[in-house]
Amino acid sequence: MLLLFDIGGTNMRIGVSDDGETITKSKIVPTPQDFNQGILVLKQTADELSGGEKITGVAGGVPGPLDKEKSMQVASAQLPNWIEKPLKTELKKAYNVVVHLENDTALVGLGEATKGAGRGKSIVAYLGIGTGVGGVRIVDQKIDKNSLGFEPGHQIIVADGNLCNCGGKGHLEAYVSGTYFPMLYHQKGEDITDPAIWDKISKYLAIGLNNTIVHWSPDIVILGGSVSASLPLEKVQLYLKEYLTIFPQAPEIVKATLYQDSGLYGALQLLKVIEYTLMPL
Ligand SMILES: [Zn+2]
């Protein structure tokens, strides 16, 4: 039985898989702000879902960047009390198996690339647009090698532009993510119906997509996250056609299809890839 999780700032989704291919059972529970309480809830929910069956592998996502060893979070605006807490060690102690942690957006992208909208594509660019903007490059069903992760949301699209929560200026996130909508457009994302506002958002996003596409050269771009759901895709594609002049055509731009389960599928794929890597030839 494999244990999979996707820890978010508000809720965590916990699942188990008994065949390594599908999610057998899953549950959403509120994320405790306290780390020790969080571990307890995670373990209790896992026991409940697995019915006491032995856990043979653990993988999951956490919000924010991880340390080089991928053993804990080093920063998180959403879960400040989880920063630099020994998540990997605690889970290893509990289940006595190797534990794999990843950035949550990277796992969501991996899930979408392998089981969702990116199925069958070799190079997938995933952008999650919600309260912030995250992203990941997936190559042949694996998270592409990287030194410090991927941060397409913090590319500069306007010189000396809007202040981003990370401290930078003019970042994509500060133009297209939900956190900034009340300030920029005086309403929440879910209330925006004015096509002129969506047109503006689409234009900024197309600039970001142009940059991501010229650097990552993907076969397909998948847009996930709560903001993407209401995004007028045809507008984004039209602007992109105008901006992306160096390639004969833009790659396919599509919306995510898995939504809530994508992080768990990503965790499952992570365990699968690691298992193949460790298998003797
Ligand atoms: Zn930023």
Residues whose N, C-alpha, C, O or C-beta is under 5 A from the ligand:
A	BS01	ZN	G153 H154 C164 C166 G168 H171
